[in-house]
Amino acid sequence: MANLTRRGFIAVSIAAGTARHLPQIAAKTGGRRILTLVYDKSLNAMRAVERLVP
């Protein structure tokens, strides 16, 4: 595993939890998904951010 700081570990944990529960939420609410790539300074890497638009 890569050398993660505490902030990086928290960011990765939240992203993993969101990725696990987002499809269930999206199926209930409907709408369109918009995927955006952003640069995360805490991870020093790009990450995907998915938004739901009604």
Residue pairs with C-beta under 8 A, 6 or more apart in sequence:
4 12
5 42
7 42
8 42
8 43
11 40
11 42
11 43
12 43
15 47
22 50
25 52
26 33
26 52
29 52
29 54
30 54
31 52
31 53
31 54
32 52
32 53
32 54
33 50
33 51
33 52
33 53
34 50
34 51
34 52
34 53
35 48
35 49
35 50
36 48
36 49
36 50
36 51
37 46
37 47
37 48
37 49
38 46
38 47
38 49
39 45
39 46
40 46
40 47
